[in-house]
Each structure stands twice: as structure tokens, then as C-alpha cells.
Amino acid sequence: MNIDLLKRLCETPAVSGRESRVRDLILGEVDDLFDDVEVDPLGSLICWRRATRDGASDARTVMVLCHMDEIGFYVSHVSDDGFVHVDPAGIFDPRHLFGRRVLVCAQAGDFPGAMNAKGRPIHIASRKELQKVPKITDFVVDTGLGARAKEFIKIGDYVVVDERFVDLGDRIMSKALDNRVACWIGIEAIRKIVADQTKHAYNICVAFTAQEEVGLRGAAATAFRVAPDVAIGIDVTLACDTPGIPDEESILKLGDGFGLLLKDDTFIPDVGLVEQVEGLARELGLKCQRHVLRRGGQDGAAAQQARGGAKAVGIMVGTRYIHTATEMIDKDDLAGARDIVTAFLTS
């Protein structure tokens, strides 16, 4: 399953608007998989594989959208005594940020640090203080550099959670599975098509997009540029099959198959494509889970609304503990998502 590629993708720091490191990694992987590759002005990577079936000179375009960015922070201030203040790029739950190891990515290099909230530690804090959940703006990073921090760290540098990728056997735990999972699927689906020499009637455009976590920005620009006829938004989604959450709120369950989106805050997929994907899954013996997400969005929504519009569908991988440093997926769900995307592109 080329788990090493997923590991390298997840461990590469790249927040919204600073995707260059992961984009360079992807460029090295796709060099021999596509006919044309370009980087657009927002930093999205647009990769074309032209139709290969006879009579495909006037082929339509199917677009696959996989966002590269992870949630993180921008440095907003460095105090005289070296504490780094940050502003979020993406949505965080502050309850998961206490005592986190982070990496400050600066022009001068990468600096490890500890993220904690302002205030007194547990041994001297009042009961009221301990019950309070701080705001994101209450968190600061201590790199241990003291006053020297200003020499190396500047406003506009970025910060990511510093957490390693762990292979748990049947499952994987890491930061940034949202959405390096999609980048992996976009690469590996095309790699399989190339290896099997499978013909396809559509022009395939795989877009590794920028700035999804701050409003689908890269996808909006890229989809307008490409003007696809059909689009597939690939992303992770909630798997809340954990203690304390009712079954009706679980969304997806790990190991029960890839997710097929029916609705979220930004996107109502084309019902005909939903049924087509379900039919392909049945033919291939792949497990599939329909789901509705009350909040959140994904790049498929931007492609659906670009120019005159496109038929679009969302293929998802259920993920526990999304937007934390310990996101978790099931390998079978990941393989199923890759296989259904491959089948869709060549059907």
C-alpha cells in the first residue's frame, strides 16, 4: 500500500498558504505519472493525464481534488523574552493543545517548541482556573531560545504540531491525515492506472490544492481554471465511533468502508454520481458508507460551483479525532477509497 509515502506526506509540515514542502514532495512522486504538471498562482499543483481511449480527442474532463494543507498557525508576535504568539490557520479545539510539541518553521530553520496556554500550572491554579478552556489566542510557544528567538523567528513564519506517524497494524495514527490521505489516494490511483495500462475516456486532472482549511480557496481558483465536467472531492470525514457518542452521531465507523458524502455545509453531491459510485462499489465488493456531515466542507463544493457548474461527488475516509495530533484511519478504508477512485476514473 506504499505506507512509506503516506508517512512522508503526513510528516512534512505545510499549513494553508505555505504548502511548498509537501508540493515538492508530491512533484517528486508524480513526475512520470502525468502528461503535464503546473503550479497555479495560489500554489496548487495541477496534474493532467490525457484521455487514452480511441476517439478521445474531444474528451471531457474529470477533476480529482486533494488538498495539501494541514491546520496550523502563523507567528503573530515574538516577545522580548522569546515567547512566540500565534494566529490559527484552520479550526482547532483548544482542549487538545495543552503541552503539545510543535515545530516553528522559519527561514532560518525549523525550531521545536512547547505549546501551552498562558496562566498558572495545575499545582498552583485555582479550581475555577482549571475548569476554564482557554481561547486559541491564549496559547504561546516556548522554543527554549529565550531572547534569542527574535533572531530566528519572524512574524509570518508558521507552526505545525510535531507528531510522528505511527503504523498500528490495521490502522494508522498521525497528524495531518487531514488531508494527506487524499494526496496519497490521488497519487496511488493514478499510479495503478499507469501500472495496469488501463485506458480511460476522460481527461483526468488531479489537483493538489492549497488553502482548503481556510475556505476552499485553492480549489475555487483551480476549478475555475480547469472547468471540469465531473469532479471528485477526496477528503477525510468524521468517524465518531468512540465511547460517549450515540450511534446516530457516529457519522462513519472505522473499518466499515470508504465514505460516500450525501451532504455537508458546502456541498450536496450529484445524486446520479452517488448512485454510480455505489454501483461500482458493489461490483468490486468494496464496502461503502453513506453519510451526512452537519458541519464542515470540502473541495468538491468549489468544483461543483466553478464557472457553469459541474457534476460532483465526495469520496471520504473516516477518521477518528480529526483536527488533533492523533488522527486515526483504517487501512482497509484507505485502500477502498483508492480503489473506488481508480475504478471511477476508468469506468
N, C-alpha and C positions, 0 to 999 in steps of 0.2 A: 504493500500500500504506500510505499515511499513516505513513511512516517518521518524520516530524516528531513524531508522538505518541509513538512508541516512544522517541525521543531524549529528549523531555521527561520521560517516565516514568523512564528509566534515570538521568538526571542529577539527579533530585530525591532528596535524602537522606531516608531513612526506615528506621530499624532496627526490630527487633522491639520492640513496645511504644511506639514513637514514630513511628507511621505517618501522623500528621495531615497532613503536607505532601503526600504522594502521594495520600492520600484526598481532599484538597481539589482536587487536580488532576483526579482521576477524576470527582468530583462535577460539575465544570465541563463534562466531556465527555459525561456520561450524562443530563443534565437533561431532554432531550427524547426519550430512548430508552425510558424505563420509566414504568410507571403509578404506582409507589410506590417511594420510596427512604427508608431509615432507617439510622441508625448504632446498633449494639448496644453494650452496656456495655463490651465489650472493645475497641471501636474498629473492628470490622469493618463494612464497608459492604454492606447487603443491598438488592438492587435487584430489583423484581418487574415482570414483564411478563405480564399475564393472558392465558389461552388465548383465541384469536381464531376458532377454527372453530365452526361451528354445533353446538349441543348440548354446549358445553364448560363449562356452569355447575358441573358436579361433576368438573371435570378434575383429574387427578393432577398432581404437581409433579416437574419435573426441575430439579435444582440443579447449577449450574456453580460450581466453587470455584477461585479465583485468588488466591494470597496476595500481599499488598502489600509485606511486609517484606523487607529485604536484610540480609545479615550485616553486623555492625559491632561496635562496642564501647561500653561505658559508662565514663565517667570514674569512677575509684575513689579517686583521690588527686591532689592538686596540691601538689608540693613547694614549699618556701620559695623555691627558685631557679627555679621556673616549669616544671619538667618534669611532664608530665601522664601519670599511670599509668592503665592501662585494664583492664577486665574484658570478655571476649568475649561477644557475643550471637550465637551461631551457631558453626559449625565452621570454623576456619582452618587452613591449612597454613603454619607459621611460615616455611618456606623462601621464601615469596612476599611477605614483609612487610618485608624489608630495604629501606631507602631509599625507602619509599613516601610519596608526598604524601597527606595526609589532611585532612579538614575536621572541626574540632571545632564542633559545633552547640550553641550555648548561648543562653540567653535574651537575652544582651547582643549576640548576632550570631554569624556564622559566622567561625571563625578558621582559616586554613590553617596546616598544620604538617608536620613531617617525622617519620616513624615509624622508629625504629631500636632495635636491641637494646642493652642495657647491655653494656659491655665495650670492649676496645681496638680501634681500627680496623686494617685489613688491614696497614698499613705497620709496625705495632709489635706485632701479635698473634703468638703462637706458633703453630706448625703444629697443635698439639693444639686450641688455641682456635678455629682456622679450620675444623676438622673437626666442631666441636660445633654441633648445631642447637639454638638457644635455645628455651625454653618461651614460650608466649604471654605469660605474666606477666613475662618479661624485657624486653618491648618498652615503650618510653615515647615520648611525643610531645613534640617541641620546637616551640612556636609562635613562637619568637623574641621573645616578650613578656618573658622573664625573670621577675623577681619580681612584675611587674605582672599575670602570668597569673591570680593568685588573685583579682584584682579582677573578672575577667570570666568565668572558667571555674569551675564548681561540680561537686561530686560529683553524679552522676546525669545530667549533660549527656552527649550521645552523639557518637560519632566514626564517620565513614564514610571509605572510600578515596575520594580525589579524583581521578577519572579520567574523561576526556571520552569521549563516544560517537563512534565512527568508522564511517562508511559506506564499506565496502571494495569496493563494486560489487555482486558476487553475495552478499557476506557482510557481517556486522555484528560489530563488536568493541566491548565496553563493560563497565563494571562493572554489577552489578545486573540483568543479563539474567535472572538467577535472582532474582525471578520476575516482573519487569515484562513479560516475554514473555507470561505468562498474562493479566496485566491487559489488555494490548493485544488479545489474542485475545478475551477476554470482552467488551470494548467493541466491537471491529470485527465480531464475529459478529452481535451484536445490531444494530449499525448497518446491516449488509447486510440483515438480516431486515426492518427498518423501511423501508429504501430500496426494497426489492423488494416490499413489502407482502405478504410471504409469511405465509399462515395457519399456525397451529400449534395442535395439540390439547392440549398440556400447558401448565400454568402454568410459566413459566420464572423461576427465581430465580438471579440471578448474584450470588455473594457474593465480595467482595474482602476477603479475610480477614487478620487480624492474627496476629502471633506464630507463624507456621508454623515458622520456623527454630529455635525453641526448644521444639518439641514439639507442633505441630499444635493449639495451644491455642485460637486464634480459631475454627478450623474446627470443633472439638469443640463449642464453645458455640453457634455459629451453626447447625450441622446439627441439634443437639438442638432448637433453636428452630423451625427450618423443617420438620423431619421429612419429608425428601423421599422420594419413591417410587423415584426413579432419580437417580444423581449422577455427574457427570463431574469428576474431578480433573485440572486442567490445570497442567502444570509443565514445567520443563526436566529433562533427564536427561543422563547422560554420553555424550559422543561421544569415544571414546579411539582414534580412527583416526589416531594420530600415531606418529612414529618411536619404536621401542623397546618397543612394546606388541603382544603377539601378537594375531592376528586374532580368536581365540576370546575375548579380553578387551576387544574394541573397543566392545562394547555397541551403539552406533549409529554410523553413518557420515554425515558431513555431506553433504547433497545427495541422499541416498537415500530421503527421505521422512520424514513425521512418525513419531513413536514410539508404539507401542501396548504398554502395560505388561502383562506377564503375572504378575509377582511382584516385590515388594521386601520389605524388612524389616517393613513395617507392613501390607501390602496384597496380597491375592490377588483381582484383579478378577473380576467375574461372567463366566463363560465365554460365556454367551449374548450379552451385550453386546459382548464382544470380537469374536465372530463377526459380529455385526450391523455393527459399525464396519468390519470388514474387507470385508464385502459392499458397504457404501456406498462405500468407497474404490475398489473395483473398478468399480462403476457409474460413478463420477465420473472415473475414470482418475487417481486420486491415489496416489502412491507411499507405502507404509506399511511400517514395520519393527517386527516383534515384538521384544521384549527382556525380559530378566530382569536385575534390579539386585540385586547381593548385599547391598549396604548402602544405607541411606537410606530415606526415606519421603515421603509427600505427603498433601495434604488429603483426597483421595478416601478414604483409610483411615478418617478421622474420620467422614465422612458415611456410610460403609458400616456403621459400628457405632453410629450415633446411634439412640436410643430402641429401636424394634423392628427396626432394621436397614434397609438399602436396597441395591438392586442398584447396583453402581458400576463404573466403568471409568476408566482413566487414559490421557489423551491427552498426549503429551510432545513436546518439541522438543529434538533432540540438540544438545548444547552442549560445545564444547571448553573446557578449562581452567576448569571450574566452581569457584566459590568463590575466584576470583582477580579481579584488577582488569582482566583482559583476556579475559573470556569471549567466545566466538565462536559465532555461529549462521549458518545458510544461509537466505537469503531464501525460497527455494522450499519448504524445510521449514516455515518460519513460515507461509507462505501456505497450505500444505497442511493444517496444523493448524487454521488459522482456517476453512478451507472444510469440513473434516470435522465440526467442531463445529457450524457453521451447518447442514449437512445433517442431522446427528443431531437437532438441536433442532426441525427442521421435518419430519422423516420420520414 
